[in-house]
Each structure stands twice: as C-alpha cells, then as structure tokens.
Amino acid sequence: MSKRMKEAAKTIDTAKLYTLEEAVANIANFPKVKFDESVELHFHLNIDTKEGEQSLRGTVALPHGTGKKVRVAVFCKGPQQQKAQDAGAEFVGAEDLIDKVNKGFMDFDCVVSTPDMMKELSKLGKVLGPRGLMPSPKTGTVTMDVEKAVKEVKAGKIEFKMDKQAGIHVGVGKRSFQSEQILKNAQQVIDAINNAKPAAVKGTLIKSLFLTTSMGPGLKVAI
C-alpha cells in the first residue's frame, strides 16, 4: 500500500458496518490528493447472472449532478440537429458523425439518438456497446425529444448497469461536494437500484455496498 493509502486506511474500521451518513462523513478524513476525486458506490447484487431475466439496468437523476462535464453526441437529422445543438450537445450529426466515430473518434461520454438513426447507428455496435454507450429506449437515450434527453444528461441523469459479476459501480459526485450533496445523490442511486429489482429475484437485492473515493479505501455500508 502507498503511504497515502495507509494513512486513509487508519481512518476506517474494516470490521464496522457504516450508516450511509457515517460513510459519507468519513470521506473528509481521507488524505487529500492533487485532483478532485470521484465518490463512488460499489454494489454486489443478489442476482444470478446466468439468468437473462434477472439483468438489471436503469437510469437515475442525481439531485446535485455528477460534478463533471458530460460530453454528449447526438445522432439525428433535420430540425432535430438544431434542437440538439441548442440544448448543449457537443457533437451533432448523422451519417457524417457515424463515419467519424467509425474512424476512431470517441471524445464523448454519452450518446443520444433519434429512432430513425438507430439502423445506421447499429453499425457502431462493436464500438459503442463495449463502452456502454449504445443508446436505448429504456434509458431515454433513443427519442425524438433530443432536446429533453440532452438537458437531462447534462443536469445529472446517469445510467447504471449490472456487470457480469452482478456488480454495479456508480459515481455519485466529487470529493469537493458538500456531504449533504453526496448523501442525497447516493440515496437516490440506492433507491433507484432497489426499485429496479427484477421480479424473479427473491429476498434482498443488494448483498453488499461500499462507498469509496477514486484513490481511497472502501467503507462497508449497512443496507
């Protein structure tokens, strides 16, 4: 362990189950680093990953945003392009933007598309899919109302998706946030994941939950 990590580890009790409030408050005791660390929630879910109907995916609007600038690419045509630009999208286009991404351009964090562009956009499945960037009607990123979709993403709407190990990893703010802001964002995410519980899952959905910073140790949170 690095000297800084050793110092951070001294501030936590690995045998303790922290309330969410205690875990958020404890972050302030971690040694500072040279950048504004992300604050993250790491979930392990009571889900059988071999059962397709037990997959879990959804979106949640963070009351205080993510703390980072989200660069949005919108694939659309006609009047929708101007609406996307007016809403603040960094990159807007149709076949031209698809071609640009196909050649390696990936300077964006979120993708929004109108339904009529999805057939063409499917060509980028192998590029966008592994990065979790393929838009979906379930997450509101395939829509004719591109203006609304872009504004929601910019305001702090994020997607969560279970991985192959039944884990979900979500940023809930920055260390520079006030504790109350992190707490409200974190509670919103926990509630959203619980509300997305598949019908086939019996018992408690969340097996374990840890709160941490980018460079800090994890605090186990009481479910």
C-alpha positions in Angstrom: 0.0 0.0 0.0 1.1 3.5 -0.7 1.8 5.9 2.2 -1.3 7.9 1.4 -3.5 4.7 1.3 -2.0 3.6 4.6 -3.0 7.0 6.1 -6.5 6.7 4.7 -6.9 3.1 6.0 -6.2 4.4 9.5 -9.4 6.4 9.4 -11.7 3.5 8.8 -12.7 0.4 10.8 -12.8 -2.6 8.3 -15.0 -4.6 10.7 -17.6 -1.9 11.0 -20.9 -1.5 9.1 -21.3 2.2 8.5 -24.5 4.0 8.0 -24.6 5.9 4.7 -24.3 9.2 6.7 -21.3 7.9 8.6 -19.6 6.7 5.5 -20.0 10.0 3.6 -18.8 11.9 6.7 -15.7 9.7 6.9 -14.5 10.6 3.4 -13.4 14.0 4.8 -10.8 12.2 6.9 -9.0 10.7 3.8 -5.7 12.3 2.9 -6.1 14.8 0.0 -4.8 14.1 -3.5 -3.9 16.5 -6.3 -7.2 16.2 -8.1 -10.9 16.2 -7.2 -11.6 12.5 -6.6 -14.9 10.9 -7.6 -17.1 9.5 -4.9 -18.4 6.1 -5.9 -20.9 3.4 -4.8 -20.0 -0.2 -5.5 -22.9 -2.7 -5.3 -22.8 -6.5 -5.3 -26.3 -7.8 -6.1 -28.2 -11.0 -5.2 -28.7 -11.9 -8.8 -27.9 -15.0 -10.8 -26.0 -13.6 -13.8 -26.8 -16.8 -15.8 -30.5 -15.9 -15.8 -31.2 -13.3 -18.5 -34.5 -12.1 -17.0 -32.5 -11.1 -13.9 -30.4 -8.5 -15.6 -30.6 -5.0 -14.1 -30.3 -1.7 -15.9 -31.8 1.7 -15.5 -31.3 5.5 -15.1 -31.4 7.9 -12.2 -31.3 11.7 -12.0 -28.7 12.8 -9.4 -30.1 15.9 -7.5 -26.7 17.5 -7.4 -25.3 16.2 -10.7 -22.1 14.2 -11.2 -19.6 17.0 -10.7 -18.1 16.5 -14.2 -18.8 17.9 -17.6 -20.7 15.3 -19.7 -19.9 15.5 -23.4 -22.9 14.4 -25.5 -23.0 13.1 -29.0 -26.4 13.2 -30.8 -27.2 11.2 -33.9 -30.1 12.9 -35.7 -31.2 14.6 -38.9 -33.1 17.7 -40.0 -34.6 20.1 -37.4 -33.5 17.8 -34.5 -29.9 18.8 -35.2 -30.5 22.4 -34.3 -32.5 21.4 -31.2 -29.7 19.2 -30.0 -27.2 22.0 -30.5 -29.4 24.5 -28.7 -29.7 22.0 -25.8 -25.9 21.9 -25.4 -24.8 18.8 -27.2 -21.1 18.9 -28.1 -21.3 16.8 -31.2 -24.3 16.5 -33.6 -24.6 14.7 -36.9 -26.0 11.8 -38.9 -24.0 9.6 -41.3 -21.1 12.0 -41.1 -20.8 11.6 -37.3 -21.2 7.8 -37.6 -18.3 7.7 -40.1 -16.2 9.9 -37.8 -16.8 7.6 -34.9 -16.1 4.5 -37.1 -12.6 6.0 -37.8 -11.8 6.3 -34.1 -13.4 9.5 -32.8 -14.6 8.9 -29.2 -14.4 12.2 -27.4 -17.9 11.9 -25.8 -19.4 10.4 -22.7 -23.0 9.8 -23.7 -24.9 9.1 -26.9 -28.4 10.2 -27.8 -30.2 9.1 -31.0 -33.5 9.6 -32.7 -35.3 6.3 -33.6 -34.8 6.8 -37.3 -31.0 6.8 -36.9 -30.8 3.5 -34.9 -30.5 1.3 -38.0 -27.4 3.2 -39.2 -26.1 3.5 -35.7 -26.2 -0.2 -35.2 -23.0 -0.3 -37.4 -21.2 1.1 -34.4 -22.4 -1.6 -32.0 -19.0 -3.2 -31.6 -17.5 0.3 -30.9 -20.2 1.8 -28.6 -21.5 -1.4 -27.0 -18.4 -2.5 -25.0 -18.1 1.1 -23.7 -21.7 1.1 -22.5 -22.5 4.0 -24.9 -25.1 2.4 -27.2 -28.4 4.4 -26.7 -31.5 2.6 -25.6 -35.2 3.5 -25.4 -35.1 2.0 -21.8 -32.7 4.7 -20.7 -34.4 7.5 -22.6 -31.5 8.0 -25.0 -33.4 6.9 -28.1 -36.1 9.5 -28.5 -37.4 12.2 -30.8 -37.2 14.7 -28.0 -33.4 15.1 -28.2 -33.6 18.5 -26.5 -35.0 16.9 -23.3 -32.6 14.0 -23.4 -29.5 16.2 -23.7 -30.7 18.5 -20.9 -31.4 15.6 -18.6 -27.9 14.1 -19.1 -26.3 17.5 -18.6 -28.3 18.0 -15.4 -27.1 14.8 -13.9 -29.1 11.9 -15.3 -26.9 8.8 -15.3 -27.3 5.1 -16.3 -26.5 2.1 -14.1 -26.0 -1.4 -15.5 -25.1 -4.7 -13.8 -21.9 -6.3 -15.0 -21.1 -10.0 -15.4 -20.2 -10.3 -11.7 -23.5 -8.9 -10.6 -21.9 -5.7 -9.7 -22.9 -2.1 -10.3 -20.4 0.8 -10.0 -21.7 4.3 -9.9 -20.2 7.7 -9.4 -22.3 9.9 -7.0 -20.3 13.1 -7.0 -16.9 14.6 -6.3 -15.0 14.9 -3.1 -15.4 18.7 -3.3 -19.1 18.3 -2.9 -20.7 19.0 0.5 -21.5 15.9 2.5 -25.3 16.6 2.1 -25.0 16.7 -1.7 -23.1 13.3 -1.8 -25.6 11.8 0.7 -28.6 12.8 -1.4 -27.1 11.6 -4.7 -26.1 8.3 -3.1 -29.5 7.7 -1.6 -31.1 8.5 -4.9 -29.0 5.8 -6.6 -29.7 3.2 -3.9 -33.4 3.8 -4.1 -33.3 3.6 -8.0 -31.5 0.3 -7.9 -33.8 -1.2 -5.3 -36.8 0.0 -7.4 -35.4 -1.7 -10.5 -35.3 -5.1 -8.7 -36.2 -7.9 -11.2 -39.4 -9.7 -10.3 -37.5 -13.1 -10.4 -35.2 -12.0 -7.6 -36.2 -13.3 -4.2 -35.2 -11.7 -0.9 -32.9 -8.7 -0.6 -31.5 -7.3 -3.8 -28.3 -5.7 -2.5 -25.8 -8.2 -1.0 -23.2 -5.6 -0.1 -22.5 -2.0 -0.7 -19.2 0.0 -0.4 -18.6 3.8 -0.6 -15.2 5.0 -1.6 -13.3 7.7 -3.5 -11.2 7.2 -6.6 -8.0 6.8 -4.5 -9.4 5.8 -1.1 -10.3 2.7 0.8 -13.9 1.3 0.8 -16.3 1.7 3.7 -18.9 -1.0 4.0 -22.3 0.5 4.2 -25.2 -1.1 6.1 -28.0 -2.0 3.7 
